[in-house]
Amino acid sequence: MPAEYQIRSVTRALHVLIAVSELGEADLSTVARTVGLHPTTTLRMLESLRSRDLVRQRRGLYEIGARAFEIGCSFLNRKPLAQEAQALVDELARRVNETASLGILDDGEVLYLAIAHGERELGIQSMAGGRHPAHCTALGKVLLSHLPWEAVESILETHPPVRLTPSTFVEPAELRRELDRVARQGFAVDAEERIPGVVCVAAPIRDQTGAVVSAISISGPRLRLTSRRIPSLAQDVIKIGDEASGILGAPAPALELKS
């Protein structure tokens, strides 16, 4: 949006709100330093947000308020599968006894709608409402693999791939080959591409038109999600993805012909 249509004080207040959400809990000086504003200006912004319950203060620390949570929930509730997302990841986590996640592509990143933890804890957690890069996550690769390459290139321009581990795909050519492979096989694997030692397997969720609108995954440590176990886990994730697609009215997947 052109700068002349933006109200400076509103933009600053939203910048402060986003900073608080990303920091989790923070004192005034930390928030001011993060947003690059004078503490007095930051305090005015925080108190204005607090008056609307968008942030709250406890023990001298600011955190997101209940009203901001309600606004976020209203966004999620308008997304396909929002009501069923938690039940789906709960079921997948129960089946494989690992962490299960469901996410969508939003503004070039993976936005997590629901997460369930298996009895065997992963140790490195994401959270519902959190975001991760698309290029180095199994969920993200599934979602990107069903976009035209021109759309993927546009996302890479605004979100340049960062090499987070030695296994991360960052070069456009290698990422395109990887996405082509994901589209062909029907699932994606994040083999320690975002976090060393953590492996994820994801499959697509389709709507009534057959378009991929979401993805579901399982995550766990490399010592449990071994290469020998990946094919079996992929089938578990694909099955749940197909069940979720059915909820959205997607056409039933074609049956494989056996010779």
KEKE-74607 format. One record per residue: y, x, z of N, C-alpha, C in turn; residue number from 1; residue in one letter. Coordinates in nm, 3 decimals. Layout:
REM residues N
> npy:npx:npz:capy:capx:capz:cpy:cpx:cpz:resi:resn
> Y:X:Z:Y:X:Z:Y:X:Z:NUM:A
...
This chain:
REM residues 259
> npy:npx:npz:capy:capx:capz:cpy:cpx:cpz:resi:resn
> -0.119:0.085:0.000:0.000:0.000:0.000:0.124:0.088:0.000:1:M
> 0.227:0.053:-0.080:0.349:0.134:-0.082:0.411:0.144:0.056:2:P
> 0.473:0.260:0.083:0.529:0.285:0.215:0.638:0.185:0.251:3:A
> 0.710:0.132:0.151:0.821:0.041:0.183:0.772:-0.091:0.242:4:E
> 0.643:-0.122:0.225:0.588:-0.245:0.281:0.529:-0.224:0.421:5:Y
> 0.530:-0.102:0.469:0.472:-0.072:0.599:0.581:-0.067:0.706:6:Q
> 0.551:-0.129:0.822:0.641:-0.126:0.935:0.602:-0.008:1.024:7:I
> 0.695:0.085:1.043:0.662:0.211:1.108:0.603:0.190:1.247:8:R
> 0.662:0.102:1.326:0.613:0.082:1.463:0.472:0.023:1.464:9:S
> 0.444:-0.067:1.369:0.310:-0.126:1.362:0.208:-0.020:1.321:10:V
> 0.244:0.061:1.223:0.155:0.168:1.179:0.125:0.264:1.293:11:T
> 0.227:0.299:1.370:0.208:0.389:1.484:0.117:0.326:1.589:12:R
> 0.139:0.199:1.618:0.057:0.132:1.719:-0.089:0.125:1.676:13:A
> -0.113:0.098:1.549:-0.250:0.095:1.499:-0.312:0.233:1.503:14:L
> -0.231:0.337:1.475:-0.279:0.474:1.485:-0.324:0.504:1.628:15:H
> -0.246:0.457:1.724:-0.281:0.477:1.865:-0.409:0.402:1.899:16:V
> -0.420:0.278:1.852:-0.539:0.197:1.879:-0.664:0.263:1.824:17:L
> -0.655:0.312:1.701:-0.771:0.380:1.639:-0.806:0.506:1.716:18:I
> -0.704:0.579:1.760:-0.729:0.702:1.837:-0.804:0.671:1.966:19:A
> -0.763:0.565:2.037:-0.830:0.528:2.161:-0.975:0.491:2.133:20:V
> -1.000:0.418:2.025:-1.137:0.379:1.992:-1.224:0.500:1.963:21:S
> -1.167:0.601:1.899:-1.244:0.720:1.864:-1.262:0.813:1.984:22:E
> -1.165:0.815:2.074:-1.175:0.902:2.191:-1.267:0.845:2.297:23:L
> -1.283:0.713:2.300:-1.367:0.650:2.400:-1.288:0.621:2.527:24:G
> -1.257:0.724:2.601:-1.169:0.718:2.717:-1.076:0.838:2.712:25:E
> -0.948:0.817:2.739:-0.854:0.929:2.731:-0.729:0.897:2.811:26:A
> -0.668:1.003:2.866:-0.543:0.983:2.938:-0.426:0.984:2.839:27:D
> -0.308:0.956:2.891:-0.190:0.944:2.806:-0.164:1.070:2.725:28:L
> -0.171:1.185:2.789:-0.140:1.310:2.719:-0.238:1.337:2.605:29:S
> -0.365:1.303:2.626:-0.465:1.325:2.521:-0.440:1.233:2.403:30:T
> -0.409:1.108:2.430:-0.380:1.014:2.321:-0.257:1.060:2.244:31:V
> -0.151:1.098:2.317:-0.027:1.143:2.252:-0.052:1.264:2.164:32:A
> -0.130:1.357:2.215:-0.161:1.479:2.138:-0.242:1.445:2.014:33:R
> -0.334:1.351:2.027:-0.420:1.313:1.915:-0.340:1.249:1.803:34:T
> -0.244:1.162:1.838:-0.167:1.091:1.734:-0.040:1.165:1.695:35:V
> -0.006:1.271:1.767:0.111:1.350:1.732:0.243:1.282:1.764:36:G
> 0.244:1.202:1.871:0.367:1.135:1.913:0.410:1.184:2.051:37:L
> 0.538:1.165:2.083:0.587:1.201:2.216:0.518:1.111:2.319:38:H
> 0.486:1.163:2.438:0.419:1.081:2.540:0.492:0.951:2.572:39:P
> 0.625:0.954:2.576:0.700:0.832:2.606:0.678:0.727:2.499:40:T
> 0.683:0.768:2.372:0.658:0.675:2.261:0.515:0.623:2.266:41:T
> 0.421:0.714:2.293:0.281:0.675:2.302:0.258:0.575:2.414:42:T
> 0.325:0.597:2.527:0.311:0.506:2.640:0.358:0.366:2.603:43:L
> 0.470:0.357:2.531:0.519:0.226:2.489:0.418:0.156:2.399:44:R
> 0.358:0.233:2.309:0.257:0.176:2.220:0.136:0.128:2.300:45:M
> 0.090:0.210:2.393:-0.027:0.175:2.473:-0.002:0.051:2.558:46:L
> 0.116:0.043:2.616:0.147:-0.072:2.700:0.161:-0.199:2.617:47:E
> 0.212:-0.188:2.496:0.219:-0.304:2.407:0.078:-0.352:2.371:48:S
> -0.010:-0.257:2.341:-0.149:-0.291:2.310:-0.220:-0.349:2.431:49:L
> -0.188:-0.294:2.549:-0.251:-0.341:2.672:-0.208:-0.484:2.704:50:R
> -0.086:-0.519:2.670:-0.037:-0.654:2.698:-0.113:-0.759:2.618:51:S
> -0.176:-0.717:2.506:-0.255:-0.809:2.424:-0.404:-0.786:2.443:52:R
> -0.439:-0.706:2.545:-0.579:-0.676:2.579:-0.653:-0.603:2.467:53:D
> -0.575:-0.533:2.383:-0.639:-0.451:2.280:-0.684:-0.317:2.336:54:L
> -0.617:-0.270:2.440:-0.666:-0.156:2.518:-0.655:-0.194:2.665:55:V
> -0.726:-0.121:2.749:-0.714:-0.141:2.892:-0.712:-0.005:2.960:56:R
> -0.665:-0.004:3.082:-0.651:0.121:3.156:-0.731:0.112:3.286:57:Q
> -0.813:0.213:3.307:-0.891:0.222:3.431:-0.889:0.366:3.480:58:R
> -0.856:0.382:3.607:-0.852:0.515:3.667:-0.764:0.612:3.588:59:R
> -0.656:0.561:3.531:-0.564:0.645:3.456:-0.608:0.675:3.314:60:G
> -0.720:0.618:3.271:-0.772:0.643:3.137:-0.764:0.516:3.053:61:L
> -0.729:0.533:2.926:-0.721:0.420:2.834:-0.850:0.409:2.754:62:Y
> -0.892:0.284:2.731:-1.010:0.257:2.649:-0.988:0.125:2.574:63:E
> -1.076:0.098:2.479:-1.064:-0.024:2.400:-1.080:-0.146:2.489:64:I
> -0.996:-0.248:2.464:-1.000:-0.371:2.542:-1.088:-0.478:2.480:65:G
> -1.107:-0.584:2.555:-1.196:-0.691:2.512:-1.149:-0.758:2.384:66:A
> -1.018:-0.772:2.367:-0.968:-0.840:2.247:-1.001:-0.761:2.121:67:R
> -0.992:-0.630:2.128:-1.029:-0.547:2.012:-1.176:-0.565:1.979:68:A
> -1.259:-0.576:2.084:-1.402:-0.600:2.063:-1.424:-0.735:1.993:69:F
> -1.351:-0.838:2.037:-1.364:-0.969:1.975:-1.324:-0.966:1.828:70:E
> -1.218:-0.893:1.798:-1.174:-0.882:1.659:-1.281:-0.812:1.575:71:I
> -1.338:-0.706:1.630:-1.444:-0.635:1.560:-1.565:-0.724:1.536:72:G
> -1.600:-0.805:1.636:-1.714:-0.895:1.621:-1.688:-1.000:1.513:73:C
> -1.564:-1.047:1.504:-1.533:-1.147:1.402:-1.550:-1.088:1.263:74:S
> -1.522:-0.959:1.248:-1.545:-0.891:1.119:-1.695:-0.884:1.090:75:F
> -1.772:-0.840:1.190:-1.916:-0.823:1.169:-1.984:-0.957:1.142:76:L
> -1.939:-1.062:1.208:-2.003:-1.192:1.193:-1.985:-1.251:1.054:77:N
> -1.889:-1.199:0.978:-1.871:-1.247:0.841:-1.954:-1.169:0.742:78:R
> -2.024:-1.067:0.790:-2.107:-0.986:0.702:-2.247:-1.046:0.691:79:K
> -2.311:-1.031:0.574:-2.448:-1.079:0.561:-2.538:-1.017:0.668:80:P
> -2.628:-1.097:0.723:-2.727:-1.053:0.822:-2.668:-1.025:0.960:81:L
> -2.539:-1.051:0.980:-2.479:-1.017:1.110:-2.554:-1.081:1.225:82:A
> -2.594:-1.207:1.208:-2.662:-1.278:1.315:-2.804:-1.229:1.337:83:Q
> -2.869:-1.185:1.230:-3.010:-1.145:1.239:-3.029:-0.995:1.257:84:E
> -2.921:-0.917:1.243:-2.933:-0.772:1.239:-3.003:-0.715:1.361:85:A
> -2.963:-0.759:1.481:-3.022:-0.702:1.602:-3.170:-0.735:1.613:86:Q
> -3.208:-0.857:1.576:-3.349:-0.894:1.582:-3.431:-0.809:1.486:87:A
> -3.376:-0.778:1.370:-3.448:-0.698:1.271:-3.470:-0.555:1.320:88:L
> -3.366:-0.493:1.375:-3.384:-0.355:1.422:-3.472:-0.351:1.547:89:V
> -3.463:-0.455:1.629:-3.553:-0.462:1.746:-3.698:-0.464:1.701:90:D
> -3.727:-0.543:1.598:-3.864:-0.553:1.548:-3.910:-0.421:1.488:91:E
> -3.824:-0.356:1.411:-3.862:-0.228:1.351:-3.884:-0.122:1.458:92:L
> -3.795:-0.117:1.556:-3.810:-0.020:1.665:-3.941:-0.043:1.741:93:A
> -3.976:-0.170:1.758:-4.102:-0.202:1.828:-4.223:-0.158:1.746:94:R
> -4.216:-0.176:1.615:-4.330:-0.141:1.529:-4.357:0.009:1.526:95:R
> -4.251:0.087:1.515:-4.271:0.231:1.496:-4.238:0.311:1.621:96:V
> -4.183:0.244:1.724:-4.152:0.311:1.851:-4.051:0.424:1.833:97:N
> -3.957:0.403:1.741:-3.850:0.499:1.718:-3.717:0.422:1.709:98:E
> -3.606:0.495:1.702:-3.475:0.431:1.690:-3.460:0.365:1.553:99:T
> -3.414:0.241:1.550:-3.392:0.168:1.425:-3.245:0.131:1.413:100:A
> -3.192:0.136:1.290:-3.050:0.107:1.266:-3.035:0.024:1.140:101:S
> -2.931:-0.058:1.138:-2.896:-0.136:1.019:-2.749:-0.116:0.993:102:L
> -2.715:-0.086:0.866:-2.575:-0.058:0.835:-2.536:-0.103:0.696:103:G
> -2.406:-0.103:0.673:-2.350:-0.138:0.543:-2.257:-0.026:0.499:104:I
> -2.220:-0.028:0.372:-2.122:0.067:0.320:-1.985:0.004:0.332:105:L
> -1.895:0.069:0.406:-1.761:0.016:0.428:-1.660:0.128:0.414:106:D
> -1.572:0.115:0.317:-1.469:0.216:0.292:-1.530:0.354:0.273:107:D
> -1.641:0.359:0.201:-1.703:0.487:0.168:-1.786:0.550:0.277:108:G
> -1.803:0.481:0.390:-1.883:0.534:0.501:-1.988:0.431:0.542:109:E
> -2.087:0.477:0.618:-2.186:0.385:0.672:-2.132:0.327:0.802:110:V
> -2.122:0.194:0.807:-2.082:0.124:0.929:-2.207:0.063:0.989:111:L
> -2.237:0.101:1.112:-2.359:0.053:1.179:-2.335:-0.084:1.240:112:Y
> -2.418:-0.183:1.202:-2.406:-0.318:1.254:-2.495:-0.341:1.375:113:L
> -2.608:-0.273:1.381:-2.701:-0.294:1.492:-2.790:-0.172:1.507:114:A
> -2.827:-0.141:1.631:-2.915:-0.029:1.662:-3.007:-0.069:1.776:115:I
> -3.133:-0.028:1.767:-3.230:-0.051:1.874:-3.305:0.080:1.898:116:A
> -3.329:0.110:2.023:-3.398:0.234:2.059:-3.543:0.207:2.096:117:H
> -3.632:0.287:2.040:-3.772:0.275:2.075:-3.798:0.332:2.214:118:G
> -3.920:0.316:2.260:-3.955:0.367:2.392:-3.943:0.519:2.397:119:E
> -3.968:0.582:2.284:-3.952:0.728:2.276:-3.810:0.757:2.231:120:R
> -3.728:0.803:2.323:-3.584:0.817:2.300:-3.555:0.928:2.200:121:E
> -3.458:0.902:2.112:-3.417:1.001:2.013:-3.337:1.113:2.075:122:L
> -3.248:1.077:2.168:-3.168:1.181:2.234:-3.030:1.197:2.173:123:G
> -3.018:1.183:2.041:-2.888:1.188:1.974:-2.862:1.050:1.917:124:I
> -2.767:0.978:1.972:-2.754:0.837:1.943:-2.633:0.804:1.857:125:Q
> -2.649:0.698:1.779:-2.536:0.632:1.716:-2.514:0.504:1.794:126:S
> -2.413:0.428:1.757:-2.388:0.302:1.826:-2.336:0.199:1.727:127:M
> -2.364:0.072:1.756:-2.315:-0.036:1.671:-2.163:-0.028:1.665:128:A
> -2.110:-0.040:1.544:-1.966:-0.025:1.524:-1.925:0.117:1.490:129:G
> -2.019:0.211:1.505:-1.990:0.350:1.472:-2.002:0.375:1.322:130:G
> -1.953:0.490:1.280:-1.955:0.526:1.139:-2.011:0.667:1.121:131:R
> -2.076:0.688:1.006:-2.121:0.822:0.968:-2.101:0.840:0.818:132:H
> -2.093:0.964:0.772:-2.079:0.986:0.628:-2.198:0.929:0.551:133:P
> -2.171:0.885:0.429:-2.278:0.826:0.349:-2.366:0.931:0.282:134:A
> -2.309:1.047:0.247:-2.383:1.142:0.165:-2.496:1.211:0.238:135:H
> -2.495:1.208:0.373:-2.594:1.285:0.448:-2.675:1.199:0.545:136:C
> -2.675:1.069:0.522:-2.756:0.978:0.604:-2.851:0.901:0.514:137:T
> -2.968:0.866:0.566:-3.064:0.790:0.487:-3.006:0.654:0.450:138:A
> -2.941:0.587:0.545:-2.877:0.459:0.515:-2.775:0.474:0.403:139:L
> -2.692:0.576:0.414:-2.587:0.598:0.315:-2.643:0.628:0.178:140:G
> -2.748:0.708:0.172:-2.805:0.743:0.042:-2.868:0.622:-0.025:141:K
> -2.930:0.534:0.053:-2.982:0.410:-0.005:-2.868:0.329:-0.065:142:V
> -2.761:0.313:0.011:-2.648:0.231:-0.035:-2.578:0.292:-0.155:143:L
> -2.561:0.424:-0.155:-2.497:0.491:-0.269:-2.585:0.487:-0.393:144:L
> -2.716:0.493:-0.373:-2.808:0.503:-0.487:-2.806:0.377:-0.575:145:S
> -2.753:0.268:-0.525:-2.750:0.145:-0.602:-2.610:0.113:-0.655:146:H
> -2.523:0.213:-0.651:-2.390:0.199:-0.710:-2.385:0.275:-0.842:147:L
> -2.300:0.233:-0.935:-2.278:0.314:-1.055:-2.227:0.452:-1.013:148:P
> -2.263:0.555:-1.088:-2.223:0.690:-1.050:-2.071:0.703:-1.044:149:W
> -2.000:0.630:-1.129:-1.854:0.636:-1.126:-1.801:0.588:-0.991:150:E
> -1.866:0.488:-0.932:-1.824:0.440:-0.801:-1.855:0.544:-0.693:151:A
> -1.968:0.611:-0.707:-2.003:0.717:-0.612:-1.902:0.831:-0.622:152:V
> -1.865:0.868:-0.744:-1.766:0.975:-0.763:-1.634:0.939:-0.695:153:E
> -1.595:0.812:-0.705:-1.471:0.769:-0.642:-1.480:0.784:-0.490:154:S
> -1.595:0.752:-0.433:-1.614:0.768:-0.289:-1.610:0.916:-0.251:155:I
> -1.671:1.000:-0.333:-1.673:1.144:-0.303:-1.533:1.205:-0.311:156:L
> -1.448:1.145:-0.393:-1.310:1.195:-0.401:-1.233:1.167:-0.273:157:E
> -1.255:1.050:-0.215:-1.183:1.014:-0.092:-1.255:1.061:0.034:158:T
> -1.386:1.086:0.022:-1.465:1.136:0.134:-1.546:1.257:0.085:159:H
> -1.480:1.372:0.066:-1.550:1.490:0.015:-1.669:1.526:0.103:160:P
> -1.786:1.549:0.043:-1.905:1.582:0.120:-1.887:1.711:0.200:161:P
> -1.926:1.707:0.325:-1.919:1.824:0.413:-2.062:1.869:0.444:162:V
> -2.085:1.999:0.437:-2.219:2.050:0.467:-2.234:2.061:0.619:163:R
> -2.302:1.963:0.678:-2.320:1.959:0.822:-2.439:2.041:0.869:164:L
> -2.537:2.058:0.782:-2.654:2.142:0.811:-2.691:2.214:0.682:165:T
> -2.782:2.311:0.688:-2.826:2.378:0.565:-2.891:2.285:0.465:166:P
> -2.936:2.167:0.509:-3.006:2.073:0.420:-2.914:1.969:0.357:167:S
> -2.787:1.967:0.393:-2.696:1.864:0.342:-2.670:1.882:0.193:168:T
> -2.677:1.771:0.118:-2.640:1.772:-0.023:-2.488:1.760:-0.034:169:F
> -2.424:1.855:-0.096:-2.278:1.849:-0.109:-2.231:1.861:-0.253:170:V
> -2.304:1.929:-0.337:-2.264:1.942:-0.478:-2.292:1.812:-0.551:171:E
> -2.196:1.763:-0.630:-2.215:1.634:-0.699:-2.344:1.628:-0.780:172:P
> -2.378:1.735:-0.850:-2.498:1.733:-0.935:-2.624:1.716:-0.851:173:A
> -2.634:1.789:-0.741:-2.754:1.779:-0.658:-2.759:1.645:-0.584:174:E
> -2.642:1.594:-0.547:-2.639:1.463:-0.481:-2.680:1.354:-0.580:175:L
> -2.635:1.366:-0.705:-2.672:1.266:-0.805:-2.823:1.266:-0.829:176:R
> -2.884:1.384:-0.836:-3.029:1.392:-0.851:-3.100:1.328:-0.733:177:R
> -3.047:1.352:-0.613:-3.108:1.294:-0.494:-3.096:1.141:-0.496:178:E
> -2.981:1.089:-0.534:-2.963:0.944:-0.538:-3.051:0.880:-0.645:179:L
> -3.068:0.948:-0.757:-3.159:0.897:-0.861:-3.301:0.887:-0.807:180:D
> -3.341:0.988:-0.731:-3.476:0.989:-0.673:-3.493:0.876:-0.572:181:R
> -3.390:0.854:-0.491:-3.394:0.745:-0.392:-3.409:0.611:-0.462:182:V
> -3.332:0.589:-0.568:-3.338:0.462:-0.641:-3.477:0.441:-0.701:183:A
> -3.539:0.548:-0.752:-3.672:0.536:-0.814:-3.780:0.505:-0.712:184:R
> -3.778:0.573:-0.596:-3.887:0.558:-0.501:-3.868:0.440:-0.404:185:Q
> -3.746:0.387:-0.396:-3.724:0.269:-0.315:-3.693:0.295:-0.169:186:G
> -3.676:0.419:-0.130:-3.637:0.453:0.007:-3.573:0.591:0.008:187:F
> -3.502:0.621:0.116:-3.434:0.750:0.129:-3.480:0.820:0.256:188:A
> -3.477:0.951:0.250:-3.510:1.034:0.366:-3.393:1.126:0.395:189:V
> -3.347:1.125:0.517:-3.249:1.223:0.565:-3.329:1.328:0.640:190:D
> -3.359:1.438:0.572:-3.440:1.545:0.630:-3.349:1.648:0.695:191:A
> -3.302:1.615:0.814:-3.213:1.704:0.891:-3.084:1.734:0.815:192:E
> -3.033:1.637:0.741:-2.914:1.657:0.660:-2.784:1.632:0.737:193:E
> -2.792:1.554:0.846:-2.673:1.530:0.928:-2.681:1.601:1.062:194:R
> -2.799:1.598:1.122:-2.820:1.661:1.252:-2.946:1.746:1.245:195:I
> -2.940:1.874:1.280:-3.061:1.957:1.281:-3.167:1.897:1.372:196:P
> -3.290:1.892:1.322:-3.401:1.843:1.402:-3.422:1.693:1.399:197:G
> -3.332:1.618:1.332:-3.343:1.472:1.327:-3.372:1.427:1.184:198:V
> -3.472:1.339:1.170:-3.514:1.287:1.040:-3.498:1.135:1.040:199:V
> -3.453:1.080:0.928:-3.436:0.935:0.915:-3.499:0.888:0.784:200:C
> -3.549:0.765:0.786:-3.605:0.701:0.667:-3.541:0.564:0.654:201:V
> -3.490:0.532:0.534:-3.418:0.404:0.516:-3.463:0.333:0.389:202:A
> -3.448:0.201:0.390:-3.481:0.118:0.274:-3.371:0.014:0.254:203:A
> -3.359:-0.039:0.133:-3.250:-0.134:0.103:-3.277:-0.275:0.150:204:P
> -3.169:-0.350:0.167:-3.172:-0.494:0.191:-3.089:-0.558:0.081:205:I
> -3.146:-0.660:0.015:-3.081:-0.722:-0.100:-3.040:-0.867:-0.070:206:R
> -2.936:-0.912:-0.140:-2.894:-1.052:-0.124:-2.960:-1.139:-0.230:207:D
> -2.915:-1.263:-0.241:-2.979:-1.359:-0.331:-2.968:-1.321:-0.477:208:Q
> -2.873:-1.234:-0.510:-2.858:-1.189:-0.649:-2.943:-1.067:-0.679:209:T
> -3.004:-1.009:-0.575:-3.081:-0.886:-0.593:-3.000:-0.761:-0.569:210:G
> -2.870:-0.777:-0.539:-2.784:-0.660:-0.514:-2.810:-0.605:-0.374:211:A
> -2.804:-0.473:-0.361:-2.822:-0.409:-0.231:-2.693:-0.423:-0.151:212:V
> -2.701:-0.489:-0.036:-2.582:-0.515:0.045:-2.587:-0.445:0.180:213:V
> -2.704:-0.394:0.216:-2.721:-0.331:0.346:-2.843:-0.240:0.338:214:S
> -2.872:-0.171:0.448:-2.990:-0.087:0.454:-3.036:-0.079:0.599:215:A
> -3.164:-0.051:0.617:-3.222:-0.041:0.750:-3.301:0.089:0.759:216:I
> -3.300:0.151:0.875:-3.363:0.283:0.886:-3.430:0.303:1.021:217:S
> -3.513:0.406:1.027:-3.567:0.455:1.152:-3.530:0.603:1.163:218:I
> -3.510:0.649:1.286:-3.471:0.787:1.311:-3.553:0.844:1.425:219:S
> -3.578:0.973:1.417:-3.651:1.040:1.524:-3.652:1.189:1.504:220:G
> -3.701:1.264:1.600:-3.705:1.410:1.588:-3.808:1.454:1.486:221:P
> -3.782:1.567:1.423:-3.871:1.621:1.321:-4.014:1.635:1.372:222:R
> -4.032:1.666:1.499:-4.167:1.686:1.552:-4.249:1.558:1.550:223:L
> -4.181:1.441:1.545:-4.255:1.314:1.536:-4.250:1.255:1.395:224:R
> -4.135:1.265:1.329:-4.123:1.215:1.193:-4.157:1.329:1.096:225:L
> -4.283:1.363:1.093:-4.330:1.475:1.011:-4.343:1.431:0.865:226:T
> -4.356:1.529:0.777:-4.369:1.497:0.634:-4.496:1.415:0.608:227:S
> -4.601:1.435:0.687:-4.725:1.359:0.669:-4.706:1.213:0.710:228:R
> -4.614:1.188:0.804:-4.593:1.053:0.853:-4.491:0.975:0.771:229:R
> -4.410:1.044:0.691:-4.302:0.980:0.616:-4.351:0.865:0.527:230:I
> -4.458:0.882:0.446:-4.500:0.772:0.359:-4.532:0.644:0.436:231:P
> -4.600:0.657:0.550:-4.633:0.539:0.631:-4.508:0.476:0.689:232:S
> -4.418:0.559:0.739:-4.293:0.508:0.795:-4.209:0.439:0.688:233:L
> -4.209:0.497:0.568:-4.133:0.437:0.458:-4.182:0.296:0.429:234:A
> -4.314:0.277:0.432:-4.368:0.144:0.408:-4.327:0.045:0.516:235:Q
> -4.322:0.093:0.643:-4.277:0.006:0.752:-4.132:-0.037:0.731:236:D
> -4.047:0.059:0.693:-3.905:0.029:0.673:-3.887:-0.061:0.552:237:V
> -3.959:-0.034:0.444:-3.949:-0.118:0.324:-3.991:-0.261:0.356:238:I
> -4.095:-0.276:0.437:-4.143:-0.411:0.471:-4.037:-0.490:0.546:239:K
> -3.973:-0.426:0.646:-3.868:-0.493:0.721:-3.748:-0.521:0.629:240:I
> -3.717:-0.425:0.541:-3.608:-0.447:0.445:-3.635:-0.566:0.355:241:G
> -3.761:-0.582:0.312:-3.796:-0.697:0.229:-3.786:-0.828:0.308:242:D
> -3.825:-0.822:0.437:-3.812:-0.942:0.521:-3.665:-0.981:0.537:243:E
> -3.581:-0.881:0.558:-3.437:-0.908:0.570:-3.382:-0.962:0.438:244:A
> -3.427:-0.907:0.327:-3.382:-0.955:0.196:-3.421:-1.102:0.177:245:S
> -3.541:-1.137:0.226:-3.585:-1.275:0.216:-3.494:-1.370:0.292:246:G
> -3.443:-1.325:0.407:-3.350:-1.406:0.485:-3.224:-1.436:0.404:247:I
> -3.183:-1.338:0.322:-3.064:-1.355:0.239:-3.093:-1.427:0.108:248:L
> -3.220:-1.465:0.087:-3.254:-1.538:-0.034:-3.283:-1.451:-0.153:249:G
> -3.311:-1.323:-0.130:-3.340:-1.233:-0.243:-3.473:-1.269:-0.307:250:A
> -3.487:-1.245:-0.438:-3.615:-1.269:-0.504:-3.725:-1.185:-0.438:251:P
> -3.845:-1.239:-0.432:-3.956:-1.166:-0.372:-3.982:-1.040:-0.451:252:A
> -4.015:-0.927:-0.385:-4.043:-0.803:-0.458:-4.167:-0.819:-0.544:253:P
> -4.162:-0.753:-0.659:-4.277:-0.762:-0.752:-4.397:-0.694:-0.690:254:A
> -4.513:-0.756:-0.708:-4.637:-0.697:-0.656:-4.686:-0.587:-0.748:255:L
> -4.737:-0.480:-0.688:-4.790:-0.369:-0.768:-4.927:-0.410:-0.822:256:E
> -4.948:-0.380:-0.949:-5.077:-0.408:-1.011:-5.173:-0.294:-0.984:257:L
> -5.292:-0.326:-0.938:-5.392:-0.224:-0.907:-5.496:-0.224:-1.018:258:K
> -5.529:-0.105:-1.062:-5.627:-0.093:-1.170:-5.768:-0.103:-1.116:259:S
